[in-house]
Amino acid sequence: MQAGISELVEDAAAHWDALRSLHLTRNVAELDVLGYTIIPPDVVGDAALMTAAKSRIVALAEAAGAVSKDFTTYQEGLSFELYHLIKQGEVFEQLLVNPAILALGRYLLGNSMILNNSLAYVKGPTDKYLRMHCDTLTVPDPLPEYRHLVNFTLVLTDYSRDGGCIGIVPGSHRYRRHPTATEAVDYSYMHPIECPAGSVIVIPGNTWHGAFPKKTKDLRVTLVQAYSRIYMAPSVTHDISAEILDRNGPDFARILGRDLWTGYDQKGPDLEKFAKTYRTQRSHLS
């Protein structure tokens, strides 16, 4: 077999085995056809971690003055935001390497994927929509067919339309462009993503999405973990303490860029890391 093709076959088989063992094959089909998918709580697992994450996020938001700000950070009527949750509690470290998330993320972005963003949203009642957008904000049109970035939205409270859930335009990933200014505020296109707490909504970077007004009085709590290919500059710093790295495994370190050869100084790159990264580019699955 020609050099490189055998590795592609190995990669494809390994990814398929991982997806099948975690009951994610339907999700792969939905991503291709719809441009998004929902991993149900029984497949996500980590129910206790999800509950703990919700409590921790609400506590962090309240400590940061969210109540006095009507759960708004920078624009009236939108969610209160918290940043770089990986540095704000061990529960977020553990959720970063959830097996179902890693399996789908690596299928979509390759084994060398890294953390791009770590956010939390606490949303109170509001009559405002979140404007539709793509998450590949820095990538100009036309967007590529393959994924640069994938948003994994961890649903920590039940999602409903009246509860201000995310809205998605099914199939919009196939446009391969950002919505126009007019399209971005035409919410008739949006399909409400209603699902129970403990679910994970997977939104690749080409897919148009926003959020509905929140009519209910309770809080909508969400954790977003975004992963990207190694050539995209991460939104959050990868400067993580040795203490955090030491108490987590190699998957965690890899996602925080510890296997990257980039960012070298006058001494040049680490050739062992360079060779490893180069080998993993043998296919889009690597």
C-alpha atoms as one frame of an Amber mdcrd trajectory, in Angstrom:
protein
   0.000   0.000   0.000   1.300   3.472  -0.879   3.053   5.343   1.921   0.587
   7.479   3.841  -2.518   5.598   2.747  -1.992   2.831   5.294  -1.818   5.468
   8.052  -5.035   7.031   6.770  -6.733   3.629   6.962  -5.456   3.169  10.510
  -6.669   6.629  11.530 -10.126   6.110  10.057 -10.530   2.721  11.726  -9.352
   4.015  15.107 -11.694   6.995  15.049 -14.634   4.858  13.955 -13.986   2.330
  16.722 -13.852   5.113  19.313 -17.055   6.731  18.039 -18.900   3.429  17.864
 -17.806   2.329  21.347 -19.178   5.582  22.789 -22.456   5.390  20.798 -21.647
   8.516  18.787 -22.166   7.290  15.215 -25.591   8.917  14.929 -24.049  12.186
  16.078 -21.512  12.045  13.243 -24.346  11.713  10.726 -26.253  14.624  12.280
 -23.161  16.828  12.150 -22.781  16.129   8.445 -26.445  16.678   7.557 -27.646
  19.261  10.111 -24.428  21.012  11.091 -24.922  20.283  14.794 -25.755  17.433
  17.137 -26.840  16.827  20.736 -25.032  14.234  22.838 -27.608  12.971  25.366
 -26.830  12.850  29.104 -26.541   9.063  29.233 -23.792   9.165  26.603 -22.047
  12.229  28.059 -21.919  10.716  31.534 -20.223  12.778  34.260 -23.607  13.705
  35.763 -22.102  14.588  39.147 -19.489  16.786  37.470 -22.159  18.599  35.469
 -24.122  19.353  38.641 -20.975  20.512  40.407 -20.056  22.719  37.435 -23.450
  24.418  37.563 -23.094  25.198  41.272 -19.552  26.465  40.825 -20.479  28.733
  37.895 -23.427  30.270  39.742 -21.222  30.875  42.795 -18.509  32.487  40.657
 -21.063  34.687  38.899 -22.627  35.841  42.154 -19.178  36.569  43.627 -18.415
  38.677  40.535 -21.540  40.798  41.058 -23.831  39.180  38.476 -26.993  39.802
  40.499 -26.405  43.556  40.766 -25.677  43.633  37.024 -28.869  41.746  36.109
 -26.721  38.915  34.762 -25.263  41.070  32.006 -21.567  41.482  31.205 -21.113
  43.835  28.259 -24.478  44.173  26.513 -27.865  44.672  28.134 -30.097  41.618
  27.995 -27.375  39.093  27.245 -25.742  36.601  29.590 -23.282  37.228  32.378
 -19.979  35.773  31.208 -17.124  34.090  33.044 -13.776  33.424  31.406 -11.131
  30.684  31.406 -12.998  28.307  33.687 -10.120  25.807  33.490  -8.314  28.006
  36.014 -11.310  28.293  38.327 -12.041  24.794  39.571 -11.022  21.149  39.240
 -14.478  20.237  37.953 -13.745  22.184  34.753 -10.409  20.434  34.335 -12.156
  17.061  34.442 -14.896  18.049  31.994 -12.286  19.241  29.502 -11.318  15.616
  28.838 -14.783  14.027  28.850 -14.453  10.893  26.643 -17.424  11.658  24.375
 -16.243  15.228  23.826 -12.694  14.090  23.070 -13.850  11.424  20.615 -16.039
  13.776  18.576 -13.543  16.611  18.856 -10.680  14.506  17.544 -12.810  13.196
  14.708 -13.710  16.751  13.692 -10.389  18.498  14.383  -7.693  15.831  14.531
  -5.778  14.281  17.401  -3.648  17.416  17.753  -6.615  19.656  18.646  -6.103
  22.228  21.385  -8.277  24.238  23.746  -9.357  27.475  22.084 -11.814  28.900
  24.609 -13.331  28.225  28.013 -16.439  30.236  28.898 -19.476  30.113  31.134
 -22.785  31.914  30.684 -25.421  32.647  33.314 -28.575  33.999  31.699 -31.478
  35.633  33.491 -34.838  36.791  32.084 -34.525  38.947  28.968 -36.539  39.994
  25.948 -33.484  40.101  23.695 -32.153  37.609  21.176 -28.489  36.736  20.841
 -27.585  37.734  17.284 -26.849  34.855  14.904 -23.205  34.234  14.111 -20.550
  31.631  13.327 -17.893  30.839  15.909 -15.053  31.000  13.367 -15.125  34.768
  13.829 -11.569  35.355  12.605 -11.891  33.298   9.418 -12.972  35.204   6.278
 -15.474  33.938   3.724 -15.553  31.513   2.058 -15.249  29.184   5.034 -13.624
  25.802   4.363 -15.559  22.552   4.348 -13.384  21.157   7.105 -13.623  22.483
  10.644 -11.250  25.012  12.180 -13.063  25.146  15.531 -15.862  23.313  17.344
 -18.005  24.637  20.197 -19.049  22.033  22.776 -21.866  23.598  24.809 -22.370
  21.775  28.104 -26.012  22.234  29.104 -26.143  22.604  32.896 -29.849  23.500
  33.191 -32.727  22.295  31.034 -32.816  24.056  27.664 -36.193  25.229  26.312
 -37.293  27.975  23.944 -39.018  29.930  26.718 -35.926  29.346  28.830 -33.723
  31.195  26.315 -32.078  28.213  24.679 -29.653  28.263  21.772 -31.158  28.487
  18.288 -29.481  26.958  15.236 -30.091  27.218  11.489 -29.953  23.543  10.397
 -27.806  23.025   7.318 -26.287  26.506   7.483 -22.778  25.006   7.673 -23.101
  24.196   3.979 -23.278  27.890   3.059 -19.611  28.152   4.084 -19.958  31.811
   5.015 -20.939  34.087   7.850 -24.534  35.383   7.982 -25.046  38.836   6.524
 -26.106  41.719   8.752 -29.708  41.184   7.651 -29.633  37.407   8.058 -28.048
  37.678  11.507 -31.209  39.265  12.947 -33.801  37.236  11.045 -34.593  34.827
  13.857 -37.325  33.064  11.915 -34.559  30.800  10.601 -33.529  29.618  14.064
 -34.575  26.206  15.346 -34.712  25.982  19.169 -32.323  23.411  20.630 -34.326
  21.995  23.515 -32.628  19.333  25.614 -32.234  18.265  29.249 -29.477  19.281
  31.617 -26.451  17.051  31.192 -26.562  17.180  27.404 -23.777  18.545  25.197
 -24.610  20.525  22.051 -21.888  20.248  19.410 -21.670  23.281  17.092 -18.883
  23.317  14.482 -17.559  26.754  13.600 -19.388  27.113  10.270 -22.880  26.686
  11.737 -25.108  29.728  12.256 -26.521  30.026  15.760 -27.840  32.508  18.312
 -30.202  32.341  21.287 -33.834  33.089  22.105 -35.186  35.559  24.685 -35.598
  34.079  28.141 -39.162  34.279  29.476 -38.688  32.084  32.547 -37.460  33.488
  35.855 -34.841  30.871  36.693 -31.225  30.960  35.502 -29.913  29.282  32.363
 -26.396  28.030  33.086 -24.002  26.944  30.343 -20.355  25.926  30.077 -18.690
  26.259  26.671 -15.521  24.387  25.781 -14.236  25.282  22.314 -11.454  23.309
  20.670  -9.568  24.170  17.500  -6.854  23.029  15.140  -3.331  23.891  16.205
  -2.877  26.727  13.689  -5.656  28.851  15.225  -4.490  31.228  17.927  -6.358
  30.242  21.120  -8.671  32.780  22.718  -7.492  31.820  26.206  -3.965  31.517
  27.480  -2.351  28.087  27.706  -0.221  29.336  30.589  -1.499  26.799  33.101
   0.193  26.141  36.438   2.303  23.031  36.949  -0.032  22.094  39.811  -3.015
  21.864  37.451  -1.034  19.999  34.797   0.414  17.542  37.303  -2.955  16.454
  38.657  -4.310  15.719  35.184  -3.298  13.181  32.557  -1.555  13.425  29.172
  -4.788  14.223  27.291  -5.217  17.356  29.383  -1.624  18.467  28.782  -1.935
  17.817  25.050  -5.109  19.905  24.800  -3.273  22.716  26.585  -0.619  22.669
  23.867   2.174  20.899  25.692   2.962  18.739  22.636   3.229  21.696  20.244
   6.569  22.584  18.688   5.525  26.136  17.826   6.473  29.248  19.801  10.210
  28.502  19.862  12.964  31.088  20.362  16.466  31.430  18.892  17.290  27.885
  19.987  14.826  26.551  17.425  11.992  24.012  17.737  11.936  20.836  19.785
  12.637  18.401  16.949  10.991  15.459  18.714   7.748  17.415  19.068   8.072
  18.707  15.520   8.438  15.191  14.133   5.464  13.972  16.147   3.249  16.833
  14.971   4.399  16.405  11.377   3.518  12.712  11.445   0.027  13.445  12.752
  -0.759  15.602   9.708  -0.996  12.491   7.538  -4.775  12.887   7.327  -7.532
  15.272   8.388  -8.302  12.768  11.135  -4.869  13.094  12.730
